[in-house]
Amino acid sequence: QVQLVESGGGLVQPGGSLRLSCAASVNIVNTNTMRWYRQAPGKEREWVATVTSGGITTYANSVKGRFTISRDNAKKTLYLQMDSLKPEDTAVYYCFADWRTYPGSYWGQGTQVTVSS
C-alpha cells in the first residue's frame, strides 16, 4: 500500500527556514513526478514545486529562489527546503506523487507551516 507521510512543519519567524520531509512507504525511483502543494486558509490548494524522476525541478513564481525541492531515492523521501519564509507562506503543505508502477496518484496528510512573529 502506498503511503506518503509529511513532517517538519511548525512555527517560524519571518525570514526563518524550515525543511519539510515526505516519507514514502514504497520505492520512489519509479515515480513520474513528486510535488509539493500548499493550501492557505480560505484559499484553494496551489502547486509549489515539482521534481521529476530525472531530477528536473520547477517552482511556482511565489517561491522561486527561496524554496528548494529535492529527493533522496535511497531514503524514499522527498524534501522541501524553505528559506526566507514570509507570512504569506503560511499554509498546510502536502506532498504528491505518481508512479509508473502503481495506478493513480497519492497525497500525504499535510503538515502545517506557520510564519509569524
MMTF fields as JSON, N, C-alpha, C and O atoms, coordinates in Angstrom:
{
  "mmtfVersion": "1.0.0",
  "mmtfProducer": "UNKNOWN",
  "numBonds": 467,
  "numAtoms": 468,
  "numGroups": 117,
  "numChains": 1,
  "numModels": 1,
  "chainsPerModel": [1],
  "groupsPerChain": [117],
  "chainIdList": ["A"],
  "bondAtomList": [4, 2, 8, 6, 12, 10, 16, 14, 20, 18, 24, 22, 28, 26, 32, 30, 36, 34, 40, 38, 44, 42, 48, 46, 52, 50, 56, 54, 60, 58, 64, 62, 68, 66, 72, 70, 76, 74, 80, 78, 84, 82, 88, 86, 92, 90, 96, 94, 100, 98, 104, 102, 108, 106, 112, 110, 116, 114, 120, 118, 124, 122, 128, 126, 132, 130, 136, 134, 140, 138, 144, 142, 148, 146, 152, 150, 156, 154, 160, 158, 164, 162, 168, 166, 172, 170, 176, 174, 180, 178, 184, 182, 188, 186, 192, 190, 196, 194, 200, 198, 204, 202, 208, 206, 212, 210, 216, 214, 220, 218, 224, 222, 228, 226, 232, 230, 236, 234, 240, 238, 244, 242, 248, 246, 252, 250, 256, 254, 260, 258, 264, 262, 268, 266, 272, 270, 276, 274, 280, 278, 284, 282, 288, 286, 292, 290, 296, 294, 300, 298, 304, 302, 308, 306, 312, 310, 316, 314, 320, 318, 324, 322, 328, 326, 332, 330, 336, 334, 340, 338, 344, 342, 348, 346, 352, 350, 356, 354, 360, 358, 364, 362, 368, 366, 372, 370, 376, 374, 380, 378, 384, 382, 388, 386, 392, 390, 396, 394, 400, 398, 404, 402, 408, 406, 412, 410, 416, 414, 420, 418, 424, 422, 428, 426, 432, 430, 436, 434, 440, 438, 444, 442, 448, 446, 452, 450, 456, 454, 460, 458, 464, 462],
  "bondOrderList": [1, 1, 1, 1, 1, 1, 1, 1, 1, 1, 1, 1, 1, 1, 1, 1, 1, 1, 1, 1, 1, 1, 1, 1, 1, 1, 1, 1, 1, 1, 1, 1, 1, 1, 1, 1, 1, 1, 1, 1, 1, 1, 1, 1, 1, 1, 1, 1, 1, 1, 1, 1, 1, 1, 1, 1, 1, 1, 1, 1, 1, 1, 1, 1, 1, 1, 1, 1, 1, 1, 1, 1, 1, 1, 1, 1, 1, 1, 1, 1, 1, 1, 1, 1, 1, 1, 1, 1, 1, 1, 1, 1, 1, 1, 1, 1, 1, 1, 1, 1, 1, 1, 1, 1, 1, 1, 1, 1, 1, 1, 1, 1, 1, 1, 1, 1],
  "groupList": [{"groupName": "GLN", "atomNameList": ["N", "CA", "C", "O"], "elementList": ["N", "C", "C", "O"], "formalChargeList": [0, 0, 0, 0], "bondAtomList": [1, 0, 2, 1, 3, 2], "bondOrderList": [1, 1, 2], "singleLetterCode": "Q", "chemCompType": "L-PEPTIDE LINKING"}, {"groupName": "VAL", "atomNameList": ["N", "CA", "C", "O"], "elementList": ["N", "C", "C", "O"], "formalChargeList": [0, 0, 0, 0], "bondAtomList": [1, 0, 2, 1, 3, 2], "bondOrderList": [1, 1, 2], "singleLetterCode": "V", "chemCompType": "L-PEPTIDE LINKING"}, {"groupName": "LEU", "atomNameList": ["N", "CA", "C", "O"], "elementList": ["N", "C", "C", "O"], "formalChargeList": [0, 0, 0, 0], "bondAtomList": [1, 0, 2, 1, 3, 2], "bondOrderList": [1, 1, 2], "singleLetterCode": "L", "chemCompType": "L-PEPTIDE LINKING"}, {"groupName": "GLU", "atomNameList": ["N", "CA", "C", "O"], "elementList": ["N", "C", "C", "O"], "formalChargeList": [0, 0, 0, 0], "bondAtomList": [1, 0, 2, 1, 3, 2], "bondOrderList": [1, 1, 2], "singleLetterCode": "E", "chemCompType": "L-PEPTIDE LINKING"}, {"groupName": "SER", "atomNameList": ["N", "CA", "C", "O"], "elementList": ["N", "C", "C", "O"], "formalChargeList": [0, 0, 0, 0], "bondAtomList": [1, 0, 2, 1, 3, 2], "bondOrderList": [1, 1, 2], "singleLetterCode": "S", "chemCompType": "L-PEPTIDE LINKING"}, {"groupName": "GLY", "atomNameList": ["N", "CA", "C", "O"], "elementList": ["N", "C", "C", "O"], "formalChargeList": [0, 0, 0, 0], "bondAtomList": [1, 0, 2, 1, 3, 2], "bondOrderList": [1, 1, 2], "singleLetterCode": "G", "chemCompType": "PEPTIDE LINKING"}, {"groupName": "PRO", "atomNameList": ["N", "CA", "C", "O"], "elementList": ["N", "C", "C", "O"], "formalChargeList": [0, 0, 0, 0], "bondAtomList": [1, 0, 2, 1, 3, 2], "bondOrderList": [1, 1, 2], "singleLetterCode": "P", "chemCompType": "L-PEPTIDE LINKING"}, {"groupName": "ARG", "atomNameList": ["N", "CA", "C", "O"], "elementList": ["N", "C", "C", "O"], "formalChargeList": [0, 0, 0, 0], "bondAtomList": [1, 0, 2, 1, 3, 2], "bondOrderList": [1, 1, 2], "singleLetterCode": "R", "chemCompType": "L-PEPTIDE LINKING"}, {"groupName": "CYS", "atomNameList": ["N", "CA", "C", "O"], "elementList": ["N", "C", "C", "O"], "formalChargeList": [0, 0, 0, 0], "bondAtomList": [1, 0, 2, 1, 3, 2], "bondOrderList": [1, 1, 2], "singleLetterCode": "C", "chemCompType": "L-PEPTIDE LINKING"}, {"groupName": "ALA", "atomNameList": ["N", "CA", "C", "O"], "elementList": ["N", "C", "C", "O"], "formalChargeList": [0, 0, 0, 0], "bondAtomList": [1, 0, 2, 1, 3, 2], "bondOrderList": [1, 1, 2], "singleLetterCode": "A", "chemCompType": "L-PEPTIDE LINKING"}, {"groupName": "ASN", "atomNameList": ["N", "CA", "C", "O"], "elementList": ["N", "C", "C", "O"], "formalChargeList": [0, 0, 0, 0], "bondAtomList": [1, 0, 2, 1, 3, 2], "bondOrderList": [1, 1, 2], "singleLetterCode": "N", "chemCompType": "L-PEPTIDE LINKING"}, {"groupName": "ILE", "atomNameList": ["N", "CA", "C", "O"], "elementList": ["N", "C", "C", "O"], "formalChargeList": [0, 0, 0, 0], "bondAtomList": [1, 0, 2, 1, 3, 2], "bondOrderList": [1, 1, 2], "singleLetterCode": "I", "chemCompType": "L-PEPTIDE LINKING"}, {"groupName": "THR", "atomNameList": ["N", "CA", "C", "O"], "elementList": ["N", "C", "C", "O"], "formalChargeList": [0, 0, 0, 0], "bondAtomList": [1, 0, 2, 1, 3, 2], "bondOrderList": [1, 1, 2], "singleLetterCode": "T", "chemCompType": "L-PEPTIDE LINKING"}, {"groupName": "MET", "atomNameList": ["N", "CA", "C", "O"], "elementList": ["N", "C", "C", "O"], "formalChargeList": [0, 0, 0, 0], "bondAtomList": [1, 0, 2, 1, 3, 2], "bondOrderList": [1, 1, 2], "singleLetterCode": "M", "chemCompType": "L-PEPTIDE LINKING"}, {"groupName": "TRP", "atomNameList": ["N", "CA", "C", "O"], "elementList": ["N", "C", "C", "O"], "formalChargeList": [0, 0, 0, 0], "bondAtomList": [1, 0, 2, 1, 3, 2], "bondOrderList": [1, 1, 2], "singleLetterCode": "W", "chemCompType": "L-PEPTIDE LINKING"}, {"groupName": "TYR", "atomNameList": ["N", "CA", "C", "O"], "elementList": ["N", "C", "C", "O"], "formalChargeList": [0, 0, 0, 0], "bondAtomList": [1, 0, 2, 1, 3, 2], "bondOrderList": [1, 1, 2], "singleLetterCode": "Y", "chemCompType": "L-PEPTIDE LINKING"}, {"groupName": "LYS", "atomNameList": ["N", "CA", "C", "O"], "elementList": ["N", "C", "C", "O"], "formalChargeList": [0, 0, 0, 0], "bondAtomList": [1, 0, 2, 1, 3, 2], "bondOrderList": [1, 1, 2], "singleLetterCode": "K", "chemCompType": "L-PEPTIDE LINKING"}, {"groupName": "PHE", "atomNameList": ["N", "CA", "C", "O"], "elementList": ["N", "C", "C", "O"], "formalChargeList": [0, 0, 0, 0], "bondAtomList": [1, 0, 2, 1, 3, 2], "bondOrderList": [1, 1, 2], "singleLetterCode": "F", "chemCompType": "L-PEPTIDE LINKING"}, {"groupName": "ASP", "atomNameList": ["N", "CA", "C", "O"], "elementList": ["N", "C", "C", "O"], "formalChargeList": [0, 0, 0, 0], "bondAtomList": [1, 0, 2, 1, 3, 2], "bondOrderList": [1, 1, 2], "singleLetterCode": "D", "chemCompType": "L-PEPTIDE LINKING"}],
  "groupTypeList": [0, 1, 0, 2, 1, 3, 4, 5, 5, 5, 2, 1, 0, 6, 5, 5, 4, 2, 7, 2, 4, 8, 9, 9, 4, 1, 10, 11, 1, 10, 12, 10, 12, 13, 7, 14, 15, 7, 0, 9, 6, 5, 16, 3, 7, 3, 14, 1, 9, 12, 1, 12, 4, 5, 5, 11, 12, 12, 15, 9, 10, 4, 1, 16, 5, 7, 17, 12, 11, 4, 7, 18, 10, 9, 16, 16, 12, 2, 15, 2, 0, 13, 18, 4, 2, 16, 6, 3, 18, 12, 9, 1, 15, 15, 8, 17, 9, 18, 14, 7, 12, 15, 6, 5, 4, 15, 14, 5, 0, 5, 12, 0, 1, 12, 1, 4, 4],
  "groupIdList": [1, 2, 3, 4, 5, 6, 7, 8, 9, 10, 11, 12, 13, 14, 15, 16, 17, 18, 19, 20, 21, 22, 23, 24, 25, 26, 27, 28, 29, 30, 31, 32, 33, 34, 35, 36, 37, 38, 39, 40, 41, 42, 43, 44, 45, 46, 47, 48, 49, 50, 51, 52, 53, 54, 55, 56, 57, 58, 59, 60, 61, 62, 63, 64, 65, 66, 67, 68, 69, 70, 71, 72, 73, 74, 75, 76, 77, 78, 79, 80, 81, 82, 83, 84, 85, 86, 87, 88, 89, 90, 91, 92, 93, 94, 95, 96, 97, 98, 99, 100, 101, 102, 103, 104, 105, 106, 107, 108, 109, 110, 111, 112, 113, 114, 115, 116, 117],
  "secStructList": [7, 7, 7, 3, 3, 3, 3, 7, 7, 3, 3, 3, 7, 6, 6, 7, 7, 3, 3, 3, 3, 3, 3, 3, 1, 1, 7, 7, 6, 6, 3, 3, 3, 3, 3, 3, 3, 3, 3, 7, 6, 6, 1, 7, 7, 3, 3, 3, 3, 3, 3, 3, 6, 6, 7, 7, 3, 3, 3, 7, 6, 6, 6, 6, 6, 6, 3, 3, 3, 3, 3, 3, 6, 6, 6, 6, 3, 3, 3, 3, 3, 3, 7, 1, 7, 7, 4, 4, 4, 7, 3, 3, 3, 3, 3, 3, 3, 3, 3, 1, 1, 1, 1, 1, 3, 3, 3, 7, 7, 7, 3, 3, 3, 3, 3, 7, 7],
  "xCoordList": [0.851, 0.0, 0.883, 1.842, 0.542, 1.337, 0.868, -0.32, 1.801, 1.506, 2.592, 3.766, 2.18, 3.099, 2.867, 1.729, 3.926, 3.798, 4.722, 5.944, 4.119, 4.903, 5.299, 4.636, 6.381, 6.824, 7.678, 8.079, 7.954, 8.856, 8.189, 8.875, 6.872, 6.189, 6.322, 6.819, 5.868, 5.926, 5.768, 5.375, 6.081, 6.002, 7.399, 8.337, 7.533, 8.83, 8.618, 7.57, 9.618, 9.539, 9.81, 10.486, 9.291, 9.618, 11.12, 11.863, 11.555, 12.974, 13.634, 14.782, 12.921, 13.47, 13.384, 12.972, 13.785, 13.828, 13.174, 13.137, 12.667, 12.159, 12.474, 12.587, 12.614, 12.74, 11.637, 11.545, 10.809, 9.746, 10.254, 11.075, 9.754, 10.073, 8.781, 7.744, 8.858, 7.718, 8.261, 8.928, 7.971, 8.472, 7.461, 6.285, 7.934, 7.071, 7.216, 8.272, 6.14, 6.159, 6.716, 6.96, 6.914, 7.444, 8.565, 8.764, 9.284, 10.388, 9.904, 8.852, 10.667, 10.26, 11.026, 10.842, 11.869, 12.655, 11.745, 12.048, 10.615, 9.728, 8.605, 7.604, 8.765, 7.775, 7.958, 9.077, 6.859, 6.94, 7.362, 8.353, 6.583, 6.913, 6.601, 5.777, 7.276, 6.934, 6.798, 7.593, 5.788, 5.468, 5.104, 4.757, 5.189, 4.658, 3.557, 3.675, 2.491, 1.395, 1.184, 1.703, 0.423, 0.047, -1.354, -1.843, -1.983, -3.327, -3.416, -3.312, -3.612, -3.773, -5.246, -6.109, -5.538, -6.942, -7.784, -7.407, -8.92, -9.829, -9.407, -10.056, -8.32, -7.822, -7.776, -7.818, -7.689, -7.562, -6.144, -5.195, -6.022, -4.695, -3.908, -4.438, -2.648, -1.818, -0.529, 0.012, -0.06, 1.187, 2.371, 2.373, 3.376, 4.563, 5.801, 6.523, 6.045, 7.274, 7.144, 6.363, 7.933, 7.964, 9.395, 10.257, 9.642, 10.904, 10.561, 9.767, 11.168, 10.907, 11.846, 12.765, 11.597, 12.465, 13.887, 14.848, 14.01, 15.326, 15.983, 17.086, 15.311, 15.9, 15.626, 16.196, 14.763, 14.429, 13.452, 12.464, 13.741, 12.922, 12.256, 12.833, 11.039, 10.322, 9.616, 9.267, 9.415, 8.88, 7.814, 7.851, 6.868, 5.948, 6.728, 7.708, 6.279, 6.995, 7.066, 8.04, 6.047, 5.986, 7.07, 7.368, 7.66, 8.669, 10.032, 11.004, 10.111, 11.361, 12.466, 12.293, 13.607, 14.748, 14.769, 15.776, 13.674, 13.606, 13.424, 13.902, 12.737, 12.462, 13.272, 13.54, 13.653, 14.377, 13.75, 13.657, 13.323, 12.777, 13.882, 14.696, 13.893, 14.883, 14.32, 13.298, 15.001, 14.562, 15.773, 16.846, 15.584, 16.614, 16.004, 15.242, 16.341, 15.723, 16.07, 15.232, 17.27, 17.685, 16.86, 16.565, 16.492, 15.693, 14.197, 13.385, 13.835, 12.426, 11.749, 10.618, 12.439, 11.965, 12.086, 13.077, 11.045, 11.01, 11.205, 10.726, 11.915, 12.179, 11.735, 11.634, 11.471, 11.27, 12.0, 11.555, 13.12, 13.858, 13.267, 13.237, 12.8, 12.135, 12.952, 13.089, 13.486, 14.28, 13.582, 12.676, 14.025, 13.465, 11.948, 11.275, 11.422, 9.98, 9.253, 9.742, 8.07, 7.228, 5.89, 5.502, 5.188, 3.865, 2.924, 2.102, 3.038, 2.156, 2.496, 1.785, 3.562, 3.87, 3.107, 3.156, 2.404, 1.613, 0.553, -0.261, 0.564, -0.358, -0.132, 0.832, -1.039, -0.797, -0.094, -0.572, 1.029, 1.828, 1.605, 1.652, 1.36, 1.071, 2.086, 2.48, 2.497, 3.288, 2.386, 1.335, 2.84, 2.086, 3.07, 4.207, 2.617, 3.465, 2.619, 1.529, 3.13, 2.504, 3.608, 4.715, 3.237, 4.215, 3.926, 2.781, 4.955, 4.766, 4.287, 3.711, 4.517, 4.255, 3.014, 2.622, 2.39, 1.157, 0.106, 0.422, -1.149, -2.184, -2.537, -2.432, -2.957, -3.424, -2.307, -1.138, -2.687, -1.745, -2.039, -3.116, -1.077, -1.159, -0.793, 0.071, -1.476, -1.249, -0.891, -1.335, -0.078, 0.144, -0.972, -1.892, -0.877, -1.95, -1.771, -2.689, -0.603, -0.343, 0.397, 0.277, 1.169, 1.868, 1.736, 1.915, 1.422, 1.15, 2.445, 3.332, 2.538, 3.633, 3.03, 2.166, 3.482, 3.003, 4.195, 5.142, 4.135, 5.202, 4.646, 3.806, 5.128, 4.585, 5.585, 6.361, 5.556, 6.415, 5.658, 6.21],
  "yCoordList": [-1.19, 0.0, 1.235, 1.335, 2.173, 3.385, 4.406, 4.719, 4.912, 5.984, 7.043, 6.74, 8.29, 9.425, 10.112, 10.426, 10.348, 10.956, 12.16, 12.026, 13.349, 14.579, 14.826, 14.365, 15.554, 16.011, 17.255, 17.596, 17.933, 19.07, 20.429, 21.449, 20.463, 21.74, 22.322, 21.669, 23.564, 24.202, 25.694, 26.222, 26.377, 27.831, 28.415, 27.992, 29.377, 30.008, 31.501, 31.929, 32.284, 33.735, 34.1, 33.355, 35.234, 35.697, 35.769, 36.222, 35.309, 35.248, 33.946, 33.694, 33.118, 31.842, 30.745, 30.967, 29.554, 28.403, 27.183, 27.037, 26.327, 25.018, 24.034, 24.414, 22.768, 21.722, 20.696, 20.071, 20.541, 19.544, 18.243, 18.242, 17.147, 15.823, 15.093, 15.32, 14.224, 13.392, 11.984, 11.714, 11.099, 9.736, 8.833, 8.807, 8.092, 7.169, 5.755, 5.376, 4.988, 3.613, 2.636, 1.468, 3.13, 2.287, 3.026, 4.225, 2.293, 2.874, 4.03, 3.933, 5.121, 6.284, 6.402, 7.372, 5.444, 5.509, 5.552, 6.224, 4.824, 4.723, 5.754, 5.567, 6.841, 7.905, 8.696, 8.843, 9.201, 10.134, 11.499, 12.075, 12.004, 13.259, 13.153, 12.344, 13.987, 14.214, 15.723, 16.491, 16.138, 17.562, 17.984, 17.157, 19.267, 19.892, 20.859, 21.59, 20.841, 21.785, 22.427, 21.954, 23.498, 24.106, 24.687, 25.024, 24.795, 25.367, 26.266, 25.814, 27.553, 28.529, 28.59, 28.216, 29.06, 29.153, 29.981, 31.094, 29.431, 30.148, 30.205, 30.867, 29.516, 29.543, 28.133, 27.146, 28.058, 26.777, 26.248, 27.005, 24.937, 24.326, 24.784, 24.819, 25.133, 25.609, 24.811, 24.362, 24.649, 23.949, 24.801, 26.018, 24.159, 24.85, 24.469, 25.343, 23.167, 22.737, 21.292, 20.52, 20.939, 19.588, 19.147, 19.947, 17.856, 17.248, 15.975, 15.156, 15.822, 14.641, 13.508, 13.685, 12.343, 11.199, 11.47, 10.884, 12.355, 12.706, 13.844, 14.263, 14.354, 15.402, 16.814, 17.763, 16.973, 18.327, 18.959, 18.342, 20.197, 20.892, 22.116, 22.794, 22.388, 23.598, 24.152, 23.415, 25.467, 26.151, 27.17, 27.756, 27.365, 28.477, 29.783, 29.85, 30.809, 32.087, 32.626, 33.282, 32.353, 32.895, 32.333, 32.934, 31.201, 30.579, 30.451, 30.046, 30.786, 30.625, 31.431, 32.609, 30.782, 31.44, 31.33, 31.652, 30.88, 30.732, 29.276, 28.88, 28.481, 27.08, 26.173, 26.511, 25.022, 24.02, 22.649, 22.172, 22.026, 20.677, 19.686, 19.931, 18.565, 17.532, 16.175, 16.09, 15.133, 13.78, 12.917, 13.106, 11.976, 11.002, 9.631, 9.123, 9.046, 7.77, 6.672, 5.818, 6.682, 5.644, 5.695, 4.664, 6.914, 7.084, 7.128, 7.241, 7.038, 7.08, 8.341, 8.292, 9.462, 10.701, 11.885, 12.045, 12.704, 13.979, 15.089, 14.99, 16.151, 17.268, 18.58, 18.719, 19.545, 20.929, 21.815, 21.985, 22.375, 23.327, 24.708, 25.184, 25.343, 26.634, 27.673, 27.581, 28.644, 29.717, 31.056, 31.177, 32.049, 33.405, 33.374, 33.992, 32.656, 32.472, 33.78, 34.649, 33.884, 35.068, 34.66, 33.495, 35.596, 35.263, 34.65, 33.797, 35.076, 34.531, 33.101, 32.501, 32.548, 31.129, 30.238, 29.012, 30.859, 30.089, 29.266, 29.806, 27.956, 27.048, 25.636, 25.362, 24.759, 23.323, 22.857, 23.107, 22.186, 21.723, 20.227, 19.439, 19.862, 18.475, 17.978, 18.711, 16.736, 16.13, 15.256, 14.776, 15.077, 14.362, 13.536, 13.948, 12.358, 11.541, 10.673, 10.233, 10.439, 9.464, 8.561, 8.99, 7.276, 6.256, 5.667, 5.654, 5.192, 4.423, 3.012, 2.343, 2.558, 1.172, 0.988, -0.146, 2.079, 1.995, 2.872, 3.959, 2.403, 3.225, 4.417, 4.353, 5.505, 6.659, 7.538, 7.365, 8.48, 9.387, 9.444, 9.05, 9.934, 9.813, 11.126, 11.865, 11.406, 12.605, 12.216, 11.192, 13.057, 12.935, 13.616, 14.188, 13.546, 14.087, 15.587, 16.246, 16.116, 17.539, 17.842, 17.125, 18.926, 19.419, 20.937, 21.61, 21.466, 22.901, 23.691, 23.353, 24.738, 25.702, 27.065, 27.557, 27.66, 28.977, 29.92, 29.653, 31.021, 32.024, 33.275, 33.975, 33.54, 34.648, 35.093, 34.294, 36.384, 36.908, 36.945, 37.354],
  "zCoordList": [0.0, 0.0, 0.0, 0.766, -0.875, -0.983, 0.051, 0.134, 0.826, 1.769, 1.71, 1.495, 1.903, 1.991, 3.324, 3.67, 4.07, 5.39, 5.475, 5.404, 5.631, 5.748, 7.202, 8.132, 7.373, 8.677, 8.504, 7.391, 9.621, 9.58, 9.659, 9.713, 9.667, 9.777, 11.171, 12.089, 11.319, 12.618, 12.512, 11.472, 13.61, 13.694, 13.532, 14.207, 12.643, 12.394, 12.186, 11.702, 12.554, 12.37, 10.912, 10.203, 10.463, 9.109, 8.906, 9.778, 7.731, 7.429, 7.821, 7.456, 8.559, 9.011, 7.969, 6.831, 8.39, 7.491, 8.129, 9.35, 7.275, 7.674, 6.563, 5.398, 6.929, 5.916, 6.138, 7.195, 5.12, 5.154, 4.551, 3.634, 5.079, 4.553, 4.218, 4.841, 3.237, 2.853, 2.633, 1.634, 3.569, 3.51, 2.828, 3.192, 1.833, 1.105, 1.661, 2.167, 1.558, 2.057, 1.033, 1.339, -0.193, -1.261, -1.968, -1.774, -2.783, -3.53, -4.408, -5.04, -4.447, -5.239, -6.551, -7.286, -6.849, -8.079, -9.298, -10.284, -9.227, -10.373, -10.395, -11.087, -9.643, -9.729, -11.025, -11.517, -11.571, -12.683, -12.167, -12.616, -11.21, -10.562, -9.082, -8.655, -8.313, -6.914, -6.752, -7.296, -6.002, -5.946, -4.53, -3.687, -4.289, -3.087, -3.496, -4.479, -2.72, -2.85, -1.475, -0.464, -1.466, -0.186, -0.273, -1.351, 0.881, 0.951, 2.169, 3.309, 1.903, 2.97, 3.35, 2.556, 4.559, 4.999, 4.034, 3.666, 3.628, 2.751, 1.301, 0.491, 0.957, -0.425, -0.998, -0.263, -2.327, -2.985, -2.85, -2.649, -2.965, -2.946, -4.176, -5.286, -3.965, -5.071, -5.15, -4.139, -6.349, -6.604, -6.168, -6.359, -5.583, -5.097, -5.91, -6.39, -6.064, -6.733, -7.177, -6.622, -8.198, -8.755, -8.967, -9.331, -8.735, -9.153, -9.917, -9.456, -11.085, -11.907, -11.52, -10.721, -12.102, -11.837, -12.332, -11.833, -13.307, -13.81, -13.073, -13.424, -12.046, -11.233, -11.694, -11.154, -12.685, -13.143, -12.162, -11.764, -11.778, -10.79, -11.399, -12.249, -10.957, -11.347, -10.114, -9.192, -10.121, -8.953, -9.34, -10.422, -8.433, -8.576, -8.418, -7.676, -9.122, -9.058, -7.633, -7.262, -6.844, -5.488, -4.567, -3.535, -4.919, -4.045, -4.727, -4.089, -5.993, -6.738, -6.093, -5.779, -5.897, -5.281, -3.769, -3.139, -3.178, -1.71, -1.281, -0.219, -2.098, -1.77, -2.691, -3.844, -2.16, -2.946, -2.727, -1.596, -3.813, -3.748, -4.101, -4.992, -3.386, -3.67, -3.255, -2.574, -3.674, -3.351, -3.057, -3.63, -2.165, -1.84, -2.084, -1.262, -3.205, -3.573, -2.576, -2.284, -2.06, -1.118, 0.163, 0.767, 0.57, 1.792, 1.498, 2.416, 0.224, -0.183, 0.337, 0.82, 0.237, 0.868, -0.085, -0.797, -0.069, -0.775, 0.251, 1.38, -0.149, 0.76, 0.144, -1.075, 1.026, 0.592, 1.595, 2.73, 1.164, 1.981, 1.734, 0.6, 2.792, 2.678, 3.44, 4.66, 2.738, 3.319, 3.099, 2.275, 3.85, 3.729, 3.776, 2.951, 4.742, 4.825, 5.111, 5.831, 4.521, 4.66, 5.281, 5.193, 5.903, 6.458, 5.42, 5.756, 4.177, 3.14, 2.746, 1.94, 3.297, 3.092, 4.073, 3.975, 5.013, 5.972, 5.262, 4.513, 5.498, 4.814, 5.341, 6.055, 4.972, 5.124, 3.849, 2.742, 4.009, 2.874, 2.677, 3.621, 1.418, 1.054, 0.029, -0.878, 0.183, -0.879, -1.752, -1.328, -2.973, -4.004, -4.807, -5.04, -5.231, -6.096, -7.001, -6.634, -8.168, -9.063, -9.596, -9.922, -9.665, -10.018, -11.401, -11.853, -12.051, -13.276, -12.956, -13.815, -11.735, -11.365, -10.506, -10.229, -10.08, -9.312, -9.981, -10.464, -10.012, -10.632, -9.754, -8.529, -10.392, -9.648, -9.121, -9.467, -8.279, -7.65, -6.157, -5.708, -5.403, -3.95, -3.283, -3.757, -2.161, -1.364, 0.059, 0.577, 0.676, 2.094, 2.868, 2.285, 4.2, 5.051, 5.319, 5.807, 5.002, 5.191, 6.477, 7.47, 6.438, 7.622, 7.661, 6.646, 8.834, 8.978, 9.086, 9.87, 8.296, 8.388, 8.712, 7.987, 9.784, 10.191, 10.31, 11.051, 9.574, 9.595, 10.257, 9.693, 11.458, 12.238, 13.279, 13.802, 13.574, 14.65, 15.958, 16.98]
}
